[in-house]
């Protein structure tokens, strides 16, 4: 199984440099749709419901302090198999040209992030996990 860093490296190889917020959201949607389409997680790294939307802490640590990135240290795009690449490519086809703010706003309207943020005031940092089960349940209802 690949890691969130590998998925991020693949996304950057396909789309070029982008903001770290956009990269986080694209990795999140890649995980969500892999759960639905492939019936398996793309990676095992935890996703948390931060004030800015879903964030993969492991990926955050890799780009911390940067606004934009063009590569991720430790990420290997080559480890994704054909099905994983097809899933990420489909996500990039739909979400890839959207702005980081548009993607963040979208995640804020969706149940997995909202449920994990329950009880937290807006803007407060949260560390509650957005579980694969919550993602699978919600995104499979959108098919």
Secondary structure as GFF3:
##gff-version 3
##sequence-region A 1 143
A	DSSP	alpha_helix	4	15	.	.	.	ID=ss1
A	DSSP	beta_strand	18	19	.	.	.	ID=ss2
A	DSSP	alpha_helix	20	37	.	.	.	ID=ss3
A	DSSP	beta_strand	48	50	.	.	.	ID=ss4
A	DSSP	beta_strand	53	55	.	.	.	ID=ss5
A	DSSP	alpha_helix	57	63	.	.	.	ID=ss6
A	DSSP	beta_strand	68	69	.	.	.	ID=ss7
A	DSSP	three_ten_helix	77	79	.	.	.	ID=ss8
A	DSSP	alpha_helix	82	95	.	.	.	ID=ss9
A	DSSP	alpha_helix	100	109	.	.	.	ID=ss10
A	DSSP	alpha_helix	111	116	.	.	.	ID=ss11
A	DSSP	alpha_helix	132	140	.	.	.	ID=ss12
###
